[in-house]
């Protein structure tokens, strides 16, 4: 007696599920880090450290905390600040 196993896959449904799962994982990765240091802020924004310091780092409302000799910036607060800061820049 021989049994045949048949599997039918809905390609569109699989792609939709995969897309949802990828978006979930990307969201998790983005929030995985709680703080950035100055070097990471520079890397994430594609701005040099001197430029960051000159433009907004020392603004009183920029979210930063000095722990020992290291500056730490909360990721979510910093992202929000940077988006607002960018919107306020003059357009050429």
C-alpha positions in Angstrom: 0.0 0.0 0.0 1.5 3.3 -1.1 0.3 6.7 0.2 1.1 9.9 -1.6 1.5 13.1 0.4 0.4 16.2 -1.4 1.2 19.7 -0.1 -0.4 22.8 -1.6 1.1 26.2 -0.7 -0.5 29.6 -1.3 2.5 31.7 -2.4 0.7 35.0 -1.8 -0.3 34.1 1.7 3.2 33.0 2.6 4.7 36.2 1.2 2.2 38.3 3.3 3.0 36.3 6.5 6.8 36.6 5.8 6.5 40.4 5.2 4.6 40.8 8.5 7.2 38.8 10.4 10.1 40.7 8.8 8.5 44.0 9.9 8.1 42.7 13.4 11.8 41.7 13.6 12.9 45.1 12.2 10.9 46.9 14.8 12.4 44.7 17.5 15.9 45.4 16.3 15.3 49.2 16.2 14.2 49.2 19.8 16.8 46.7 21.0 19.2 49.5 22.0 18.1 51.9 24.8 20.9 54.4 24.6 23.4 55.7 22.0 26.8 57.0 22.9 28.2 59.9 20.9 30.0 57.6 18.5 26.8 55.6 17.7 24.8 58.9 17.4 27.4 59.9 14.8 27.1 56.6 12.9 23.3 56.6 13.0 22.9 60.1 11.8 25.8 60.2 9.2 27.0 63.3 11.0 30.5 63.9 12.3 30.9 64.3 16.0 32.2 67.9 15.5 29.2 68.7 13.4 26.8 67.2 16.1 28.5 69.2 18.8 28.4 72.4 16.7 24.8 72.1 15.6 22.7 70.7 18.5 24.6 68.6 21.1 24.9 71.5 23.6 21.3 72.7 23.2 19.6 72.6 26.5 16.7 70.6 25.2 18.9 67.9 23.5 18.3 64.7 25.5 21.7 63.6 26.9 23.1 62.4 30.2 26.7 62.2 31.3 27.5 59.0 33.1 31.1 59.2 34.3 33.1 60.4 31.3 30.6 59.1 28.7 27.6 60.9 27.2 24.5 58.7 26.7 21.4 59.6 24.7 18.1 57.8 25.0 17.3 56.4 21.5 13.6 57.2 21.3 13.9 60.7 22.8 16.9 61.4 20.6 15.2 60.3 17.4 12.2 62.5 18.2 14.5 65.5 18.9 16.5 65.0 15.7 13.4 64.8 13.5 12.1 68.1 15.1 15.6 69.7 14.8 15.8 68.7 11.1 12.4 70.2 10.3 13.5 73.5 11.8 16.5 73.8 9.5 16.3 76.3 6.7 15.7 74.8 3.3 17.9 75.8 0.5 
